[in-house]
Amino acid sequence: MSHRLYPWVVVRLLRPMPPVVFARFENPADAKGYVQVLKLLMPGAQFLVFFDLDQ
């Protein structure tokens, strides 16, 4: 999978460890929908969605 084609990143925050890239998506709507499902499955987890400029 090319990171250039999937610039939207879902990251899980695992303090005090570094953030973990959970998934990459082509558009922000898919990434946000994925996070909604993850929050149902893991209510205590923290996730971020962002656009990866470092490609």
Biopython code that builds the backbone (N, CA, C, O; Angstrom):
import numpy as np
from Bio.PDB.StructureBuilder import StructureBuilder

atoms = [
    (1, "MET", "N", (0.849, -1.173, 0.000)),
    (1, "MET", "CA", (0.000, 0.000, 0.000)),
    (1, "MET", "C", (0.897, 1.238, 0.000)),
    (1, "MET", "O", (1.815, 1.350, 0.813)),
    (2, "SER", "N", (0.629, 2.145, -0.897)),
    (2, "SER", "CA", (1.402, 3.372, -0.989)),
    (2, "SER", "C", (0.849, 4.413, -0.025)),
    (2, "SER", "O", (-0.354, 4.674, -0.006)),
    (3, "HIS", "N", (1.728, 5.005, 0.772)),
    (3, "HIS", "CA", (1.295, 6.037, 1.723)),
    (3, "HIS", "C", (0.793, 7.269, 0.992)),
    (3, "HIS", "O", (-0.009, 8.027, 1.537)),
    (4, "ARG", "N", (1.247, 7.477, -0.221)),
    (4, "ARG", "CA", (0.789, 8.636, -1.001)),
    (4, "ARG", "C", (-0.690, 8.528, -1.362)),
    (4, "ARG", "O", (-1.385, 9.538, -1.465)),
    (5, "LEU", "N", (-1.159, 7.314, -1.551)),
    (5, "LEU", "CA", (-2.560, 7.103, -1.898)),
    (5, "LEU", "C", (-3.477, 7.132, -0.679)),
    (5, "LEU", "O", (-4.688, 7.302, -0.814)),
    (6, "TYR", "N", (-2.905, 6.969, 0.502)),
    (6, "TYR", "CA", (-3.689, 6.903, 1.732)),
    (6, "TYR", "C", (-3.113, 7.889, 2.761)),
    (6, "TYR", "O", (-2.475, 7.474, 3.729)),
    (7, "PRO", "N", (-3.340, 9.192, 2.549)),
    (7, "PRO", "CA", (-2.705, 10.187, 3.421)),
    (7, "PRO", "C", (-3.397, 10.398, 4.767)),
    (7, "PRO", "O", (-2.803, 10.988, 5.670)),
    (8, "TRP", "N", (-4.640, 9.931, 4.925)),
    (8, "TRP", "CA", (-5.348, 10.130, 6.197)),
    (8, "TRP", "C", (-4.990, 9.000, 7.139)),
    (8, "TRP", "O", (-5.139, 7.827, 6.797)),
    (9, "VAL", "N", (-4.519, 9.350, 8.321)),
    (9, "VAL", "CA", (-3.980, 8.382, 9.267)),
    (9, "VAL", "C", (-4.813, 8.363, 10.546)),
    (9, "VAL", "O", (-5.195, 9.411, 11.068)),
    (10, "VAL", "N", (-5.087, 7.157, 11.042)),
    (10, "VAL", "CA", (-5.709, 6.976, 12.347)),
    (10, "VAL", "C", (-4.609, 6.483, 13.277)),
    (10, "VAL", "O", (-3.961, 5.470, 13.015)),
    (11, "VAL", "N", (-4.409, 7.216, 14.366)),
    (11, "VAL", "CA", (-3.364, 6.913, 15.330)),
    (11, "VAL", "C", (-4.002, 6.641, 16.682)),
    (11, "VAL", "O", (-4.911, 7.351, 17.112)),
    (12, "ARG", "N", (-3.510, 5.600, 17.344)),
    (12, "ARG", "CA", (-3.957, 5.334, 18.717)),
    (12, "ARG", "C", (-2.900, 5.869, 19.670)),
    (12, "ARG", "O", (-1.703, 5.628, 19.507)),
    (13, "LEU", "N", (-3.376, 6.600, 20.670)),
    (13, "LEU", "CA", (-2.480, 7.150, 21.679)),
    (13, "LEU", "C", (-2.356, 6.146, 22.823)),
    (13, "LEU", "O", (-3.351, 5.756, 23.436)),
    (14, "LEU", "N", (-1.131, 5.738, 23.097)),
    (14, "LEU", "CA", (-0.852, 4.768, 24.155)),
    (14, "LEU", "C", (0.182, 5.356, 25.107)),
    (14, "LEU", "O", (1.357, 4.994, 25.056)),
    (15, "ARG", "N", (-0.244, 6.237, 25.950)),
    (15, "ARG", "CA", (0.700, 6.881, 26.858)),
    (15, "ARG", "C", (1.256, 5.875, 27.838)),
    (15, "ARG", "O", (0.492, 5.020, 28.287)),
    (16, "PRO", "N", (2.503, 5.906, 28.202)),
    (16, "PRO", "CA", (3.562, 6.836, 27.847)),
    (16, "PRO", "C", (4.336, 6.415, 26.602)),
    (16, "PRO", "O", (5.374, 7.001, 26.295)),
    (17, "MET", "N", (3.847, 5.411, 25.885)),
    (17, "MET", "CA", (4.538, 4.942, 24.683)),
    (17, "MET", "C", (4.242, 5.871, 23.506)),
    (17, "MET", "O", (3.304, 6.666, 23.559)),
    (18, "PRO", "N", (5.044, 5.768, 22.444)),
    (18, "PRO", "CA", (4.777, 6.587, 21.248)),
    (18, "PRO", "C", (3.440, 6.193, 20.611)),
    (18, "PRO", "O", (2.985, 5.062, 20.786)),
    (19, "PRO", "N", (2.813, 7.104, 19.881)),
    (19, "PRO", "CA", (1.560, 6.787, 19.183)),
    (19, "PRO", "C", (1.764, 5.666, 18.165)),
    (19, "PRO", "O", (2.851, 5.506, 17.610)),
    (20, "VAL", "N", (0.707, 4.898, 17.930)),
    (20, "VAL", "CA", (0.754, 3.770, 17.001)),
    (20, "VAL", "C", (-0.171, 4.061, 15.825)),
    (20, "VAL", "O", (-1.346, 4.372, 16.020)),
    (21, "VAL", "N", (0.356, 3.961, 14.602)),
    (21, "VAL", "CA", (-0.489, 4.119, 13.413)),
    (21, "VAL", "C", (-1.363, 2.879, 13.309)),
    (21, "VAL", "O", (-0.866, 1.760, 13.180)),
    (22, "PHE", "N", (-2.669, 3.094, 13.366)),
    (22, "PHE", "CA", (-3.632, 2.005, 13.335)),
    (22, "PHE", "C", (-4.058, 1.687, 11.907)),
    (22, "PHE", "O", (-4.193, 0.520, 11.538)),
    (23, "ALA", "N", (-4.270, 2.732, 11.102)),
    (23, "ALA", "CA", (-4.753, 2.518, 9.740)),
    (23, "ALA", "C", (-4.539, 3.774, 8.905)),
    (23, "ALA", "O", (-4.339, 4.863, 9.443)),
    (24, "ARG", "N", (-4.583, 3.610, 7.583)),
    (24, "ARG", "CA", (-4.482, 4.725, 6.636)),
    (24, "ARG", "C", (-5.681, 4.664, 5.695)),
    (24, "ARG", "O", (-6.157, 3.587, 5.336)),
    (25, "PHE", "N", (-6.160, 5.849, 5.303)),
    (25, "PHE", "CA", (-7.341, 5.924, 4.449)),
    (25, "PHE", "C", (-7.150, 6.956, 3.352)),
    (25, "PHE", "O", (-6.326, 7.864, 3.458)),
    (26, "GLU", "N", (-7.928, 6.792, 2.307)),
    (26, "GLU", "CA", (-7.880, 7.704, 1.163)),
    (26, "GLU", "C", (-8.594, 9.016, 1.454)),
    (26, "GLU", "O", (-8.199, 10.065, 0.946)),
    (27, "ASN", "N", (-9.650, 8.963, 2.274)),
    (27, "ASN", "CA", (-10.400, 10.199, 2.553)),
    (27, "ASN", "C", (-10.743, 10.292, 4.042)),
    (27, "ASN", "O", (-10.775, 9.280, 4.742)),
    (28, "PRO", "N", (-10.997, 11.506, 4.517)),
    (28, "PRO", "CA", (-11.229, 11.708, 5.957)),
    (28, "PRO", "C", (-12.519, 11.073, 6.467)),
    (28, "PRO", "O", (-12.588, 10.676, 7.630)),
    (29, "ALA", "N", (-13.529, 10.972, 5.630)),
    (29, "ALA", "CA", (-14.800, 10.390, 6.083)),
    (29, "ALA", "C", (-14.620, 8.917, 6.458)),
    (29, "ALA", "O", (-15.180, 8.462, 7.455)),
    (30, "ASP", "N", (-13.853, 8.178, 5.677)),
    (30, "ASP", "CA", (-13.590, 6.772, 5.993)),
    (30, "ASP", "C", (-12.806, 6.649, 7.295)),
    (30, "ASP", "O", (-13.093, 5.778, 8.116)),
    (31, "ALA", "N", (-11.823, 7.517, 7.483)),
    (31, "ALA", "CA", (-11.014, 7.487, 8.705)),
    (31, "ALA", "C", (-11.873, 7.782, 9.928)),
    (31, "ALA", "O", (-11.746, 7.104, 10.948)),
    (32, "LYS", "N", (-12.736, 8.774, 9.841)),
    (32, "LYS", "CA", (-13.590, 9.136, 10.975)),
    (32, "LYS", "C", (-14.598, 8.030, 11.285)),
    (32, "LYS", "O", (-14.883, 7.761, 12.452)),
    (33, "GLY", "N", (-15.134, 7.394, 10.253)),
    (33, "GLY", "CA", (-16.049, 6.272, 10.459)),
    (33, "GLY", "C", (-15.357, 5.106, 11.144)),
    (33, "GLY", "O", (-15.943, 4.447, 12.003)),
    (34, "TYR", "N", (-14.118, 4.852, 10.768)),
    (34, "TYR", "CA", (-13.328, 3.790, 11.382)),
    (34, "TYR", "C", (-13.107, 4.083, 12.869)),
    (34, "TYR", "O", (-13.204, 3.186, 13.706)),
    (35, "VAL", "N", (-12.812, 5.336, 13.184)),
    (35, "VAL", "CA", (-12.596, 5.720, 14.582)),
    (35, "VAL", "C", (-13.883, 5.550, 15.385)),
    (35, "VAL", "O", (-13.827, 5.143, 16.546)),
    (36, "GLN", "N", (-15.017, 5.845, 14.808)),
    (36, "GLN", "CA", (-16.292, 5.661, 15.521)),
    (36, "GLN", "C", (-16.490, 4.202, 15.906)),
    (36, "GLN", "O", (-16.927, 3.905, 17.017)),
    (37, "VAL", "N", (-16.175, 3.298, 15.000)),
    (37, "VAL", "CA", (-16.300, 1.864, 15.293)),
    (37, "VAL", "C", (-15.282, 1.450, 16.351)),
    (37, "VAL", "O", (-15.609, 0.694, 17.266)),
    (38, "LEU", "N", (-14.053, 1.942, 16.232)),
    (38, "LEU", "CA", (-13.028, 1.607, 17.224)),
    (38, "LEU", "C", (-13.425, 2.078, 18.616)),
    (38, "LEU", "O", (-13.164, 1.384, 19.598)),
    (39, "LYS", "N", (-14.048, 3.238, 18.715)),
    (39, "LYS", "CA", (-14.472, 3.755, 20.021)),
    (39, "LYS", "C", (-15.571, 2.889, 20.640)),
    (39, "LYS", "O", (-15.664, 2.785, 21.863)),
    (40, "LEU", "N", (-16.402, 2.269, 19.803)),
    (40, "LEU", "CA", (-17.405, 1.335, 20.320)),
    (40, "LEU", "C", (-16.741, 0.064, 20.835)),
    (40, "LEU", "O", (-17.141, -0.478, 21.865)),
    (41, "LEU", "N", (-15.727, -0.408, 20.117)),
    (41, "LEU", "CA", (-15.035, -1.634, 20.495)),
    (41, "LEU", "C", (-14.057, -1.434, 21.652)),
    (41, "LEU", "O", (-13.846, -2.339, 22.460)),
    (42, "MET", "N", (-13.462, -0.241, 21.724)),
    (42, "MET", "CA", (-12.473, 0.075, 22.762)),
    (42, "MET", "C", (-12.803, 1.438, 23.373)),
    (42, "MET", "O", (-12.149, 2.431, 23.056)),
    (43, "PRO", "N", (-13.814, 1.495, 24.249)),
    (43, "PRO", "CA", (-14.296, 2.784, 24.757)),
    (43, "PRO", "C", (-13.241, 3.620, 25.489)),
    (43, "PRO", "O", (-13.338, 4.847, 25.492)),
    (44, "GLY", "N", (-12.257, 3.003, 26.097)),
    (44, "GLY", "CA", (-11.260, 3.748, 26.840)),
    (44, "GLY", "C", (-10.083, 4.231, 26.020)),
    (44, "GLY", "O", (-9.249, 4.985, 26.521)),
    (45, "ALA", "N", (-10.001, 3.814, 24.774)),
    (45, "ALA", "CA", (-8.859, 4.157, 23.921)),
    (45, "ALA", "C", (-9.019, 5.567, 23.340)),
    (45, "ALA", "O", (-10.131, 6.069, 23.175)),
    (46, "GLN", "N", (-7.870, 6.189, 23.034)),
    (46, "GLN", "CA", (-7.863, 7.517, 22.420)),
    (46, "GLN", "C", (-7.276, 7.413, 21.015)),
    (46, "GLN", "O", (-6.242, 6.778, 20.807)),
    (47, "PHE", "N", (-7.949, 8.045, 20.055)),
    (47, "PHE", "CA", (-7.518, 8.016, 18.664)),
    (47, "PHE", "C", (-7.470, 9.424, 18.094)),
    (47, "PHE", "O", (-8.216, 10.309, 18.513)),
    (48, "LEU", "N", (-6.584, 9.612, 17.138)),
    (48, "LEU", "CA", (-6.493, 10.862, 16.386)),
    (48, "LEU", "C", (-6.586, 10.545, 14.900)),
    (48, "LEU", "O", (-6.108, 9.507, 14.443)),
    (49, "VAL", "N", (-7.208, 11.456, 14.153)),
    (49, "VAL", "CA", (-7.239, 11.373, 12.693)),
    (49, "VAL", "C", (-6.525, 12.603, 12.178)),
    (49, "VAL", "O", (-6.843, 13.723, 12.577)),
    (50, "PHE", "N", (-5.552, 12.402, 11.287)),
    (50, "PHE", "CA", (-4.867, 13.562, 10.731)),
    (50, "PHE", "C", (-4.384, 13.269, 9.321)),
    (50, "PHE", "O", (-4.304, 12.117, 8.894)),
    (51, "PHE", "N", (-4.061, 14.349, 8.608)),
    (51, "PHE", "CA", (-3.553, 14.268, 7.251)),
    (51, "PHE", "C", (-2.025, 14.219, 7.337)),
    (51, "PHE", "O", (-1.404, 15.116, 7.907)),
    (52, "ASP", "N", (-1.429, 13.181, 6.776)),
    (52, "ASP", "CA", (0.011, 12.973, 6.849)),
    (52, "ASP", "C", (0.714, 13.745, 5.749)),
    (52, "ASP", "O", (0.698, 13.337, 4.588)),
    (53, "LEU", "N", (1.328, 14.854, 6.110)),
    (53, "LEU", "CA", (2.050, 15.686, 5.137)),
    (53, "LEU", "C", (3.450, 15.153, 4.850)),
    (53, "LEU", "O", (4.057, 15.507, 3.839)),
    (54, "ASP", "N", (3.954, 14.317, 5.721)),
    (54, "ASP", "CA", (5.310, 13.798, 5.586)),
    (54, "ASP", "C", (5.312, 12.558, 4.702)),
    (54, "ASP", "O", (5.427, 11.431, 5.184)),
    (55, "GLN", "N", (5.181, 12.788, 3.401)),
    (55, "GLN", "CA", (5.115, 11.655, 2.479)),
    (55, "GLN", "C", (6.302, 11.648, 1.590)),
    (55, "GLN", "O", (6.431, 10.768, 0.740)),
]
sb = StructureBuilder()
sb.init_structure("model")
sb.init_model(0)
sb.init_chain("A")
sb.init_seg("    ")
for serial, (resi, resn, name, xyz) in enumerate(atoms, 1):
    if name == "N":
        sb.init_residue(resn, " ", resi, " ")
    sb.init_atom(name, np.array(xyz, "f"), 0.0, 1.0, " ", f" {name:<3s}", serial, name[0])
structure = sb.get_structure()
